[in-house]
């Protein structure tokens, strides 16, 4: 039967692992100096390594042990402030002071009066509060972007709690387990420390993947969806309460010939911008190619879509700093039984050509 490693060996393993992750975060930061959240995470695990070294040196001195527990609280908070910076929101919140101070106060109070076991229980309860609070915020905190890596990091922090509970049970029941306060958390640390850091690092990969998906599904000039974006999101909107607006800029070639392709591009950007400002929720604005656009409006009837088209045409005429331009539109709705938008788009396209044949700068259904 394999023997359990001693506390100094486990502590050394955690120190080395923490130091390795500090090196990883600092190396990433050197290539991305604007990503300051990497410094938060590097600082967190550097402090964690320092506190582990400190606990090995100070023994049961209540004041020093209390200060080291506060440093553990700072290390925990830096994990969260790094995630907040990653999400682009305010990193520090006043309640974080409680996360920093509570473990230290739990040790200092009873420890100053000579109650060693009570001090160990108090400090452990403070750490349970820290892990529970930060773990739950990471898993479901408001104002954070959805991220599997963030939730993994939160679950890793929550994973420390059962070990701390076992420590309290052992202390309360007076079990003669050598170095129980350090042994159980150090054993859990060998697995959870890696999971925590891999969760944080996974957030970087998820953001890169989202950026690549954004590039793949959107038109780089206007910011509207492209055909791939329509294929990715359009099928979910194929329902009788969905309307489609096909749009084509009137005499677009003449605009390019007379004013240059730069002005033509500006007209396309203005069209997409006006449209995207007027849609909401699940609605889609799509550039099919050239000056051809499609807008998909969820939960919009025939009368409402004609009103939307009229409002959008007026907005085109109010765009400043561009030569006068207009657009023709065709509208249609998804028919019962249709499972995609292809037929509705085809009907809207036929209505568009009717609008052009009737004199342009109008909408037809």
C-alpha positions in Angstrom: 0.0 0.0 0.0 1.5 3.4 -1.0 2.4 5.7 1.9 1.1 9.3 2.2 3.9 11.8 1.5 4.9 13.9 4.5 3.8 17.5 4.7 7.2 19.1 3.8 7.3 17.0 0.6 3.7 18.0 -0.3 4.5 21.6 0.5 7.5 21.6 -1.7 5.5 20.2 -4.6 2.9 22.9 -4.2 5.6 25.6 -4.1 7.3 24.3 -7.2 4.0 24.0 -9.1 2.9 27.5 -8.0 6.3 28.9 -9.1 6.0 27.2 -12.5 2.6 28.8 -13.1 4.0 32.2 -12.1 6.6 31.8 -14.8 3.9 30.8 -17.3 1.8 33.9 -16.5 4.8 36.3 -16.6 5.9 34.8 -19.9 2.5 35.3 -21.4 2.4 38.8 -20.1 5.7 39.7 -21.7 4.1 39.0 -25.1 0.8 40.7 -24.1 1.7 43.6 -21.8 -1.7 45.1 -22.1 -3.3 42.0 -20.5 -2.8 43.0 -16.9 -4.9 40.2 -15.6 -1.9 37.9 -16.2 0.0 39.9 -13.5 -2.9 39.4 -11.1 -2.7 35.6 -11.6 1.1 35.6 -11.4 1.0 37.7 -8.2 -1.7 35.3 -6.7 0.4 32.2 -7.1 3.7 34.0 -6.1 2.0 35.0 -2.9 0.7 31.4 -2.4 4.2 30.1 -2.7 5.5 32.7 -0.3 2.8 31.8 2.3 3.7 28.1 2.1 7.3 28.9 2.7 6.2 31.2 5.6 4.1 28.6 7.3 7.0 26.2 7.3 9.1 28.8 9.1 6.8 30.4 11.7 5.2 27.4 13.2 2.3 28.3 15.5 3.2 31.9 16.2 -0.3 33.5 16.2 0.5 36.9 14.8 2.7 35.6 12.0 0.3 32.8 11.2 -2.5 35.3 11.1 -0.6 37.6 8.7 0.2 34.6 6.5 -3.5 33.7 6.4 -4.3 37.2 5.3 -1.8 36.8 2.5 -3.6 33.7 1.5 -6.7 35.8 1.3 -4.9 38.3 -0.9 -3.8 35.4 -3.2 -7.4 34.2 -3.5 -8.7 37.7 -4.2 -6.1 38.2 -7.0 -7.5 35.2 -8.8 -10.8 36.9 -8.9 -9.5 40.4 -9.7 -7.6 38.9 -12.6 -10.9 37.4 -13.9 -12.6 40.7 -13.5 -9.8 42.4 -15.5 -10.1 39.7 -18.1 -13.8 40.6 -18.5 -13.0 44.3 -18.6 -14.9 45.3 -15.5 -13.9 47.0 -12.2 -11.5 44.5 -10.5 -11.8 45.4 -6.8 -14.9 45.3 -4.7 -15.1 46.4 -1.0 -16.4 42.9 0.1 -13.0 41.5 -0.9 -11.5 43.1 2.2 -13.5 40.5 4.2 -12.1 37.7 2.1 -8.6 39.0 2.9 -9.0 39.6 6.6 -11.3 36.9 7.8 -8.8 34.0 7.8 -6.2 36.1 9.6 -8.7 37.2 12.2 -9.8 33.7 12.8 -6.3 32.8 13.7 -5.3 35.9 15.6 -8.3 36.0 18.0 -8.0 32.6 19.7 -4.3 32.4 19.0 -3.5 35.6 21.0 -5.2 34.0 24.0 -3.2 30.8 23.6 -5.9 28.6 22.2 -4.0 26.8 19.4 -6.8 24.4 18.3 -9.4 27.2 18.3 -7.0 29.3 16.2 -6.5 26.5 13.7 -10.3 26.1 13.5 -10.9 29.8 13.1 -8.3 30.2 10.4 -9.7 27.1 8.6 -13.3 28.5 8.7 -12.0 31.8 7.3 -10.4 29.9 4.4 -13.7 28.0 3.8 -15.4 31.3 3.6 -12.8 32.5 1.0 -13.0 29.5 -1.2 -16.8 29.4 -1.0 -17.2 33.1 -1.8 -14.7 33.3 -4.7 -15.6 29.9 -6.1 -19.3 30.8 -6.3 -18.6 34.2 -7.8 -16.5 32.5 -10.5 -19.1 29.9 -11.3 -22.1 32.2 -11.5 -21.0 35.8 -10.8 -22.9 38.7 -12.5 -21.1 40.8 -15.0 -18.9 38.0 -16.2 -18.7 36.5 -19.6 -19.7 32.9 -19.9 -16.6 30.8 -19.8 -16.1 27.1 -19.2 -12.6 27.8 -18.0 -13.8 30.3 -15.4 -16.3 27.7 -14.0 -13.5 25.1 -13.9 -11.4 27.5 -11.8 -14.4 28.2 -9.5 -15.1 24.4 -9.0 -11.4 23.9 -8.2 -11.6 26.5 -5.4 -14.8 24.8 -4.1 -12.9 21.5 -4.2 -10.7 22.7 -1.3 -13.7 23.0 1.1 -14.2 19.2 1.8 -10.5 19.0 2.9 -10.9 22.0 5.2 -14.1 20.5 6.7 -12.1 17.3 7.4 -9.5 19.3 9.2 -12.1 20.9 11.4 -13.7 17.5 12.2 -10.3 16.1 13.1 -9.5 19.0 15.3 -12.9 19.0 17.1 -12.9 15.2 17.7 -9.3 15.4 18.8 -8.1 12.8 16.3 -4.3 12.2 16.6 -3.5 12.9 12.9 0.0 14.4 12.6 0.0 17.9 11.0 -3.7 17.5 10.1 -4.1 21.2 9.5 -1.4 21.1 6.7 -1.6 17.5 5.5 -5.2 17.3 4.2 -5.2 20.6 2.3 -1.7 19.8 0.9 -2.9 16.5 -0.4 -5.9 18.2 -2.2 -3.6 20.9 -3.4 -1.7 18.5 -5.6 -4.7 18.1 -7.9 -6.7 21.2 -7.4 -3.9 23.7 -7.9 -3.3 22.3 -11.4 -7.1 22.3 -12.2 -7.4 25.9 -11.0 -4.6 27.2 -13.2 -5.7 25.1 -16.2 -9.1 26.7 -15.9 -7.6 30.2 -15.9 -5.4 29.4 -18.9 -8.4 27.8 -20.7 -10.1 31.2 -20.6 -7.4 32.6 -22.9 -8.0 29.8 -25.4 -11.8 30.3 -25.2 -11.4 34.0 -26.0 -9.1 33.3 -28.9 -11.6 30.8 -30.2 -14.5 33.3 -29.9 -12.4 35.9 -31.8 -11.8 33.4 -34.6 -15.5 32.5 -34.8 -16.4 36.2 -34.9 -14.0 36.7 -37.8 -15.3 33.6 -39.6 -19.0 34.6 -39.3 -18.8 38.4 -39.9 -18.1 40.7 -42.7 -14.9 42.5 -42.0 -16.0 45.8 -43.6 -19.5 46.4 -42.1 -19.5 44.1 -39.0 -22.7 42.4 -40.3 -23.0 38.7 -40.4 -21.8 37.0 -43.7 -23.3 34.0 -45.4 -21.6 31.6 -43.0 -23.1 33.6 -40.1 -26.6 33.4 -41.7 -26.1 29.6 -42.0 -25.0 29.4 -38.4 -27.8 31.4 -36.8 -30.6 31.6 -39.4 -32.1 28.1 -39.1 -33.0 28.8 -35.4 -35.3 31.7 -36.6 -37.2 29.7 -39.3 -40.7 30.2 -37.8 -44.0 31.8 -39.1 -43.4 34.8 -36.9 -40.1 35.7 -38.6 -39.8 38.4 -41.3 -37.1 38.9 -43.9 -36.0 42.2 -45.5 -33.9 42.1 -48.6 -32.0 45.3 -49.3 -30.0 46.5 -52.3 -28.4 50.0 -52.7 -29.8 51.8 -55.6 -27.3 52.6 -58.4 -24.4 51.4 -56.3 -22.1 51.0 -59.3 -22.7 54.7 -60.2 -21.8 55.7 -56.6 -18.5 53.9 -56.9 -17.8 55.3 -60.4 -18.7 58.9 -59.4 -17.3 59.1 -55.9 -14.8 56.3 -55.6 -14.8 52.9 -53.9 -14.0 54.5 -50.5 -17.3 56.3 -50.6 -19.1 53.2 -51.8 -17.6 51.3 -48.8 -18.8 54.1 -46.5 -22.3 53.7 -47.8 -22.3 50.0 -47.1 -21.0 50.6 -43.6 -23.7 53.2 -43.0 -26.4 50.8 -44.3 -25.2 48.1 -41.9 -24.9 50.5 -39.0 -28.4 51.9 -39.5 -29.8 48.4 -39.6 -27.9 47.1 -36.6 -29.0 50.0 -34.5 -32.6 49.1 -35.2 -32.6 45.4 -34.5 -32.5 43.6 -31.2 -32.5 40.3 -29.5 -32.2 37.4 -32.0 -32.5 39.6 -35.1 -29.8 39.2 -37.8 -28.2 41.7 -40.2 -26.4 39.9 -43.0 -24.3 41.1 -45.9 -24.8 38.5 -48.6 -22.2 40.2 -50.9 -21.5 43.4 -52.7 -24.4 45.8 -51.8 -26.9 43.1 -51.0 -28.1 42.7 -47.4 -30.7 40.7 -45.6 -32.3 41.5 -42.3 -34.0 38.7 -40.3 -36.6 39.9 -37.8 -37.8 37.4 -35.2 -41.4 37.7 -34.0 -42.3 40.4 -36.6 -45.6 40.3 -38.7 -46.1 41.7 -42.2 -47.4 45.1 -41.0 -44.5 45.6 -38.6 -41.9 44.7 -41.1 -43.2 47.3 -43.6 -43.0 49.9 -40.8 -39.5 48.8 -40.0 -38.5 49.1 -43.7 -40.0 52.6 -43.9 -38.1 53.7 -40.8 -34.9 52.3 -42.1 -35.2 54.0 -45.5 -35.7 57.3 -43.7 -32.5 56.6 -41.6 -30.5 56.1 -44.8 -31.5 59.6 -46.0 -30.3 61.2 -42.7 -26.7 59.8 -42.7 -24.3 62.8 -42.7 -21.1 63.3 -44.7 -22.1 61.1 -47.6 -23.6 61.8 -51.0 -27.3 61.2 -51.3 -28.1 57.5 -51.7 -31.2 55.3 -51.4 -32.0 51.6 -51.2 -34.8 49.4 -52.4 -36.2 46.7 -50.2 -38.3 43.6 -50.5 -40.1 42.0 -47.5 -41.5 38.5 -46.9 -42.4 36.3 -44.0 -41.6 32.7 -43.2 -44.5 30.5 -44.3 -45.9 27.7 -42.0 -44.1 24.5 -42.5 -40.8 26.0 -43.7 -37.8 24.8 -41.8 -35.2 27.3 -43.1 -35.1 30.9 -44.4 -34.2 30.1 -48.0 -37.7 30.3 -49.4 -38.5 33.5 -47.4 -35.3 35.1 -48.6 -36.1 34.1 -52.2 -39.6 35.7 -51.9 -38.1 38.9 -50.3 -35.5 39.0 -53.2 -38.4 38.8 -55.8 -40.2 41.6 -53.9 -37.0 43.6 -54.0 -36.8 43.5 -57.8 -40.5 44.6 -57.9 -39.5 47.6 -55.8 -36.6 48.4 -58.2 -38.9 48.0 -61.2 -41.5 50.3 -59.6 -39.0 53.2 -59.3 -36.5 52.3 -56.5 -36.2 53.9 -53.1 -39.2 51.9 -51.8 -40.2 48.7 -50.1 -42.4 46.0 -51.7 -44.0 42.9 -50.3 
